[in-house]
Amino acid sequence: MKHHLREMIEGSPNERISYHDYMDAVLYAPNIGYYVKQKKKIGTKGDFYTSGNVGDAFGRSLARWFVHLIKVCGVSPRIVEIGAGDGKLAYDILVCIKETEPLIWDSLTYVLVETSPYHKRSQVERIGMFKQVSFATEAEEWTSINGIVFSNEFFDALPVHVIEKNDGALVEVFVTVKNGRLLEVKEPLTNRNILSYLTEQSVTLLDKQRYEIPLKMVKVYEKIASSIRSGVLLTIDYGYTQDEWKEPALRQGSLRGYYQHEMIKDALVYPGDMDLTTHIHFDTLMDRGEKIGLACGGLYQQHEFLLKTGILEELKEHQETDPFSKTAKRNRAIRGLIVPGGFSEHFKVLLQTRNLAGTVKIFPD
């Protein structure tokens, strides 16, 4: 990967590349990028966890809500999961629907969209036996959908540009190499697309503030949102609203790495071997969705959303005294998803819809 980056930088104007191009290379370069190489990334032996890996209750809560959308709200029984990872979440959703709703199960289709060859093989091994399942590599493989489209920690892994305000002037932060080391270099901001984004989203920076510009997120999101003819678009991720981005704690931006479950602030270490993420801009998704014709059904804290979808129904009564019993461990995992300070604390859920009847109850009683 370091050789690949050096060639990219030396072959670029002024021998530097944007953070967007750096992230795109270290995460997605064929055969050597973090997400495409043969390496376990999620879980104990990986570098990070997702909500779907904390037991099966997260997936089962989504499944029951999806069933409600299909039975009560008239949404078509078609589910598309964007960035489906290793298929664990899809498995939990599918098993729950199979066990509880045989009629919906018979008419269900479930599409997993995933670019990583490693993860696609894991998906096939885990859920390839279900006739309801199909696999896609890019969103372009489905262009018109009636149903449910959702993602869980997908947009946070897309490349971003990085800018700062220094002494009243906006600069873009680039990546270069010197004496074999990757370093940052800053130049006056001239990228018109970035400047347009700042204007459209009414973004103003304080001096010394660092900020990520999610141009790729906007492009991918608009493609996904435009493909929905009727149904629901659900985005689960960690991120902030524009007001939250102004808080002092976020003045240095949110780009960071995760390596063997340790947060790494320097995004230039372990290139190709470390997950890189940023907190996403939820106001941007709501604004773009509205322009595309989606109605906003609400922006929720993840624990609030899970309570609305009935996750408490997954708690099981038991008389066991062993705190490490399967039931006790599962109940603790569920509580960890809904209590203050738990796993859900930094996650938000954005619900957007198209062509749903205004009188339907989007959540069960």
Beta strands, then each sheet from edge to edge (+ up, - down):
strand 1: 17-18
strand 2: 78-82
strand 3: 109-113
strand 4: 133-136
strand 5: 145-152
strand 6: 161-166
strand 7: 169-178
strand 8: 181-188
strand 9: 210-213
strand 10: 228-240
strand 11: 256-259
strand 12: 262-264
strand 13: 275-277
strand 14: 280-281
strand 15: 295-301
strand 16: 347-354
sheet 1: 1+ 7- 6+ 9-
sheet 2: 1+ 7- 8+
sheet 3: 4+ 3+ 2+ 5+ 10+ 14+
sheet 4: 4+ 3+ 2+ 5+ 10+ 16- 15+
sheet 5: 12+ 11- 13+
end
